[in-house]
Amino acid sequence: MSILITTEATADFPDSLSRDDIKIIPMGYTVNGIGYDGVNEKLSPHDFYEAVSQAKTASDLPQTSQVTAYVAEEFFSQYLEQGYDIIHVGFDSALSGTIEQERMAAKACQEKYPDRKITIIDSLAACFGQGYLTYLTALQKDKGLSYDELVKYVEDTKLNVNHLFAIDDLNHLCRTGRATKNEAFLGTALHIKPVLFIPNDGKLIPYTKVISQKKAIKTLIETMQKNAVPASECPFVGVGSADDPESVQLLKKLVEDMGYKTVEFDVGPVIGTHVGKGMIVVIYLGSNREDILK
């Protein structure tokens, strides 16, 4: 039996982790009237975030769209027809309706290919947290786990994939209605950086606020230390940004100074449209996500 692991473009997979047994569903976006599928056709991170920064109102921002049941069914069918069984690590249901569309598609596929298996799993993860879980699953596949064992692994592991985000552009949060004008003005003047995380229900919520990007990076590291597994048990830590390579290099050095390997990634359009340029992210394997609240 051949097993494929699939996910969406929201997983922000870096080229360095590309594998033949991981397939990615395009998740389109439009910038200045031009459409991109997010996989084969996409803007560079710098060009995308320049477009985000130049938007004056929410209507000027790049537009993103969820995967439809039709697109998902076409995507899954091509591999099921080839004799593959599929484990799909889907985009966080608390942030998008995509996974419900994919479940509809999977049901239709199961009727067309009754001898094949397809399982849709809500990762309750976003950005490279989703990609991280997908890649960890592929590593378990390399160890010879069966289809059912891999499905159980994803379900058992997903809440151990931790996401920490530090927002840089409060004016962007104002444009998207996530901050008032006064909050954006004062926050920008005082260099306030909100730090967010994704708890067990998959929502993106505030964790704390700090002053300055340097303090934000320090907070990400200190929070990670609360519940990260030892470096010997962690394949790598994901460090990424919305077009802030300087901060990524500093974050990378601090993580590697603790003995962890790192993989760099770019925050993609689906998340980037909502958080704006300059956000920095750390993704890691730890104990339960909500343990950082203790």
C-alpha positions, -999 to +999 in steps of 0.1 A: +000+000+000+013+034-010+005+063+013+004+100+004+003+128+030-015+159+017-020+194+030-029+229+017-007+258+006-015+273+040+011+249+055+039+273+042+062+245+033+097+256+025+115+241-005+141+226+019+115+201+032+100+191-002+092+153-005+076+132-032+051+117-007+038+151+004+014+168-020+000+203-015-034+216-025-032+251-041-050+278-021-054+308-043-051+346-037-054+377-058-031+407-056-040+439-077-064+418-098-039+391-106-046+356-094-020+331-080-025+295-069+000+297-040+019+266-052+029+268-089+022+305-093+031+329-064+046+362-056+079+365-037+074+371+000+088+406-004+065+416-033+035+401-015+041+420+017+049+452-002+013+449-017+000+443+018+018+474+032+005+496+005-031+488+011-050+518+026-081+499+036-092+463+040-107+463+005-073+471-010-057+440+006-049+408-013-079+385-014-077+349-003-102+321-008-108+287+008-104+254-011-138+243-026-151+208-025-148+206-063-111+215-062-104+191-033-122+163-050-102+168-082-070+169-063-076+138-042-090+118-071-059+120-092-039+102-065-066+078-054-069+067-090-032+059-091-037+036-061-025+058-033-042+060+001-044+096+015-039+111+049-048+148+047-035+172+074-061+200+070-060+237+077-073+248+112-111+246+113-113+275+137-097+298+110-113+285+078-141+265+064-118+247+040-117+214+059-155+210+057-152+213+019-125+187+020-146+163+040-174+166+015-148+159-012-134+129+006-169+114+010-174+117-028-140+102-034-147+073-011-177+064-032-158+066-064-128+046-051-142+023-024-110+002-023-089+032-013-086+051+020-088+088+026-088+104+060-093+142+066-077+154+099-083+188+114-048+199+123-060+228+145-028+244+131-020+272+108+010+286+089+040+263+092+025+246+123+003+228+098+034+221+076+054+210+107+028+184+116+026+172+080+064+167+079+065+150+113+039+125+099+061+119+069+090+111+092+069+085+110+059+070+076+097+066+070+098+045+102+073+020+087+041+030+105+009+017+090-019+038+076-040+035+108-009+041+130-001+073+110-037+086+114-034+080+152+000+097+153-014+129+137-044+130+161-021+123+191+005+148+181-013+178+167-018+196+201+019+192+208+027+214+178+031+249+193+028+282+175+040+315+188+036+347+168+047+383+174+029+410+154+048+440+141+024+462+122-005+474+144-017+498+116-024+467+096-045+453+124-064+485+123-070+482+085-084+447+090-106+457+120-085+438+146-074+470+164-089+505+168-072+536+154-063+546+189-048+512+197-028+513+165-016+548+170-005+543+206+009+508+200+030+521+171+042+551+190+052+529+220+066+500+198+041+476+213+043+440+198+013+417+206+024+381+210-002+355+200-005+317+201-029+290+190-045+270+219-062+236+217-094+250+201-074+263+171-082+300+175-055+326+172-055+345+205-034+370+225-007+357+249+010+389+260+022+423+248+058+435+249+076+466+238+101+464+209+109+437+184+140+427+204+118+420+235+093+402+213+120+378+201+131+373+237+096+365+247+092+339+219+123+322+232+114+323+269+079+310+261+092+282+240+115+271+269+084+266+290+072+235+272+095+225+243+107+189+242+145+185+245+165+192+214+174+155+212+137+147+207+129+175+183+138+171+146+140+209+142+123+242+152+106+263+125+115+300+124+098+323+100+085+357+093+063+379+071+093+394+052+115+402+082+147+382+074+168+402+099+146+391+129+145+356+116+183+353+117+183+366+153+156+342+163+174+313+145+206+320+163+189+320+197+171+288+190+203+271+177+222+284+208+198+261+228+209+231+208+180+229+183+183+225+146+162+251+127+143+253+094+134+287+080+101+294+063+081+323+049+046+332+063+023+328+033-005+349+019-034+333+037-021+342+071+000+371+060-030+390+046-045+391+081-014+398+102+007+421+080+043+426+072+070+419+099+053+392+120+078+367+133+070+331+142+084+301+160+070+266+156+081+237+178+073+203+192+064+205+229+040+194+255+004+205+252+000+240+237-018+254+267+010+244+291+026+278+283-003+293+303+008+276+335 
